[in-house]
Amino acid sequence: MIVRRPTAGETLRQVINKLAFDKALFGNAFLEIVTNRKCSFVSFYHQDATKCRLSKDKSHITLCHNWREYTPMQAPTLPLYPQFDEAGRYAALDYPLQRL
């Protein structure tokens, strides 16, 4: 398995620090994990907790950069671990922080 850098100029430690900060400040943290069906690579991305909402049925998170202008049809969603979307992405809902 190949672990890719999260984003340009951001280390895995920085991503984990952002997750820890969100967990302490908001009580929750969101980690987007991108891979393919074969899991031949994995990338980790912090998703700002102020821009994420857990669905009522707890099956996915909704991402929105401005909740005052939220429209369900335009807001992207990410399924929760272990479900993938078509692009091979899913969100972990503070799973890594609970295991540290």
N, C-alpha and C positions, 0 to 999 in steps of 0.2 A: 504494500500500500504506500502511496506517495502522499505526504502531507504538504499541502501548498501553503504559501504565506497567506495570511488572512486578507490583507489589502496592502497596497503599495505603501511601504514605510511603516507598517504596523506589525509588531511581533505578537506571538501567541500570548506572551506575558501581558502585553498591553490590552489585548482583548479580554483576558481573564480579569485584569484590574478593573476594566470598565464594567464587566459583569458583577464583580464584587461591589463596586460603587452603587450600581443600580439596585442590587439586592439589599444593601444597607439603607439606601435612600427611599426606595419605593416598595420594598418587600418582595420584589420579583425581578427576574432578569431573563433576557431572551437571547439565545444563541442560535444563529442560523447555521446549519450544517449543510454543505453542498457536496454531493458525491454523485456517482452514477450507480446503476443497478448492480454492477459487479463490484462496487466499492474499491475500484482501482486507484482512486485518489480521494482525498477529503480536504475541504477548506472550511474554515470557521470564520464567521462574521458576527460581530456584536450588533444587536438591534436595540436601539434606544428604547427603554421601557416607557417613555412618555409617548411614543409613537406606535405602541403595540397594545392590542386588547385581546383578551382571551374570549373565544366565542361562548355563548351560553351553554352549548352542548359539550364544550371543552374538547372539540375535535380539531381546532385550528386557531391560529392567531390572525388578526387583521392588522395590517400596517397602514398607517395614515400619517402624513406629515402635518396636516392641519385638520383637527377633529371638528372644527366649526364648519368646514366645507366638505365634510364626509359624505360620500355617496357610495352605497354598497357595491354598485356595479363597477366603480372605478378603483376601489381600494384593493390592493393585492392581498392575498392570503397565503399563509404557509401552514401545511398540516403539521400536527405535533408528532414527535418521535413515537413510534417507529414508522409512521406512514410517510411516503414520498409523494411529491407532486410530479407532474410530467417531466419537469426539468431535472429531477433528481435532488430536489431541495426539501428540507424539512426543518422545523424549529424545535429546539430542545428548551423546555420550560424550566430553567434553572437546575437541570439535572446535574451538571458538573459541580455546581456550588454545594449541593447537598452531599456530595461524595468526598469533598475536600476535608 
